[in-house]
Amino acid sequence: MKTVILAGGLGTRLREETEFLPKPMVPVGAKPILWHIMKNYSSQTFNDFIICAGYKADVIRDFFLNYQTQNSDFTVNLALNDPPTLHQSIDEDWIVTVSDTGISTQTGGRIHKIKKYIDGETFLCTYGDGLSDLDIKKLVEFHRSHGKIATVSVARPLSRFGVLDITEKNEVSKFREKPQADNWVNIGFFVFNIKVFDFLNEESILEELPLGNLAKAGELMAFKHHGFWQSMDTFREMNILNELWNSGNAPWKNWEL
């Protein structure tokens, strides 16, 4: 089963980093967040990736074209122009297709453009800027159990702020530090049947008409996730993920280094 990763956006709210890098290549620890996402999927046996690049696509292309030499000591005989000899083995058993889907293409349009690389009835899809301890196998099992076209994973995020209950006399009756929100939000881990392409075109914004029309047609189901999830839209959120990784307690890390 292929995993499509949407990695082409401008990342304007993380401009401190994305002036020079596409957001999926912004590091968490010593590796791009894109690597962390792929390691998470790979550790759950999903190793075939389609990267929908766009903004600064050359950075993503170079990362994978030079992956072996970037992640191993090597020796190269410049006089003979031989291929480099690697001194460490590469653990990643990945097949990676990088497709330049355009700088200004929207999320649904990016998926539409890579249809030619989908060769099964079902595929996974996620954003290139979010990490979770989601059980992807259970997500796929849930998708197969209901027989609909699309499954979206959802969670109830924690509030950024403490919440106060206030009486009519302005007395604080209760204080809750960063409680869990009541509403469920899209956390960006999808499973799609091939029929999803009937709802997409080059102009599609996945989160608007496509998902809305799937919901109206009764073809969209929600997989509730009660564990960790964190997107990386801002500098603050980048720091949260780096602090978790550097602490040695990153919830999404389910593999051995």
N, C-alpha and C positions, 0 to 999 in steps of 0.2 A: 504494500500500500504506500503510495507516494505522499509526501508531506510538502505542501506548498507554503512558503514563508514570504509574507508581504514585506519587502525590504527596500521600497523605492521612494518613500516619502521624504519631505524636506527636513522634518524635525525642527521646525522653527522655534519651538519653545525650549529647545536645548541648544540654542545658538552658540553657547560657549564652546561646545564640542563639535557641533555639526557644521560649523563654518569650514572645517577641514575634513570631516569624516561623514559618511552616511550614518544615521543614527544606529542601525544594527551593528556597526563596527565600533561604536563607542565602548571602551573597555569596562568590564567588571572584573576587578583583579587585573591579571595580565592578559586576559583574553576578551575578544569582542563579545557583547551580549548575544550576538547571533550564534557564536560557538557554544555558549551555555544552553541556548534553546535547543540546538542540534544535539548536544550531548545528552540532554534530558530525553528527547525523543529516541535517540539511538540506544540509550540504556534500557528502553522499553521495547526494543527490537524494531523500531521504525528507522531505517537507515537510508532511504531513497528520497532525496530532497530536490525540490525545484525552488530556486531563489528568484523571486520577482524583484529584480533590481531596477533602479531608476536614477535618482539623485546620486551623483558620484559613483556610478556603477563600476567604474574602472578599479576602485579600491576593493570592492568585493571580488571582482574577477581576479585581480592580482593575488588576493589572499588565498584563493583556492588553487590557482595555477602554480603558486609557489609554496603550497602548504607544507610539503615534505621538507624542503630546505629551511623554511621558517621555523620548523618545530623539531629540528635535529641538527646535531653537529654534522658537518660533511667535509669531504675532501674533494677538490676538483683539480684536474690536470689541465691547466689552461693551454699548454702547448699542444696537447693532443685533442683538445676540445671534446673530451669524453663526458658523458653524463656524470653528475656528482655521485660520489659514494657516500651513502648515509651511514652514520654511526649509531643511530638509535632506530628502533622500529616505531612505526606510526600505528597507534591503537585504533584509530577511527576506520571502521569498515563502512565508509560512506560512498554513495553514488550521488554526485552533486551536479545538477543542471543549473547554470546561471543564465537567466534570460533578462535582457534589458527591455523592460516593459514601458520605458519612457519616463521622463522627469515629471510631467504634469498629470500622468494617468492616475485615476482614482482607484480605490481598492478593488471594487468589482471589475473594473476594466482590466486591471492587472491579471486577475484570475481568468477572465475571458481570453486574454492574449496567450495564455499558456495551455489552452485546451489540447493542443496538438501533442503535448507531452504526457497527458493523462491516458493511461492505457488500461485502467481497471474500472469497475463499476462504482467504486468508493474511493475517496481520498480525504486526507487530513489537510487542515489549513490553519495557520496561525499568523499573528503579527510578529514582526522582527524586533519588538521592544518590550516584551513582557515575560516574566518568569513565574513559575508556579510549581507546586508539588502535586499537580493533578495526575491521577492515575489514568493514563491515556488508553490503556487496554480496557478499562472499565467504561470509559467514554465511548470507545468503539463498540463494545458489547451492548451498551444502551442504545446506540444508534441502530444497530442491527436488529434489536428486539422490537423496535416500534415501526420499522418499515417506511418511515417518512423520508423526504428528500434531504432534509438538513437538521443537524443538531448543533446548538450553540451552548457552550459552557457558560455558566453564570455563577456569581458569588455575591455575597453581601459585604461590601467594603467597610472598613473601619472609618469613622469620621476623623477628619484631621484635627478637630477641636473638641474640647470638653462640652457637654450638653447640660443645660440647666433647666429644671422644671421650676417655673415661677408662678406664685399665686397672684390673685388680684391685688393683694396688698404689697406686691413686689418682694415677697419673701421667697428665698430659694428653698424649695421643699426637697429637692433632690439634685445631686451633682453626679454626672457620669462622665468619667474621663475617657474620651475617644471611644464611644460605644459603637457597636455594629449597626450599620444602617438598616432600615426596614426593607428597602427596595433591592431587588436583584439587578445586577449590571452584567453586561457582556464582558467577559474576560478574554475573549479572543481565541479560544481553542475550539475549532469547528470540525465536524465531519460532514462531508457532502456526498450525496449520490451524484452520478454523472448528469442526471436530469437538472441539476442546478444551473447548468449552462443555458437552459431555456429561459432563465430569469436574468441573464447577464448580457450586457453588450459593452462596447468599448468605452462608453460614457458612464457606466454604472458606478455608483457609490454603494458598496456592499451593504452598509449599515442603514441605508435609506430604502429605496424602492425594492431592491431584491429581497432583503429580509422581511420587509413589510408585506410584500406580495406573497412570499412563502407563508407568512403567518396567516394572512387572509385566506389562503388556499388550504389551511390546515396541514401544512407540510413542514412546519418548523417546531422542533421540540427542544426543551431546555434540560441540560444536565447540570444539576446543582452540585457545586463544589464548596466544601466547608473548610478547606485547608488554606494554605498560603497562596497568595497571588499578589504581584506587584508589577505595575507598568513602569516604564522609564520615560516619562514625558518631559520632565523638568530636571534641572540641576540638583534640586533637593532629592528627587527620587533616585537619581543616579548615585548620590551619596548614600542613601539608604541601602541600596543593593551592594555597593562596595563595602560598606561597614559590615553587612551580614556576611559577605564572602571573606573578608579579612578576619572576622571573628572565628572562622572555622565552623560556623553553624548555619550555613546557607541552606534554607529549607528545600530548595529545588535541587540540590546536589545529591543525586542518587547513584553516583558512579564513583569508582576509585581512581584517584590520580596516579 
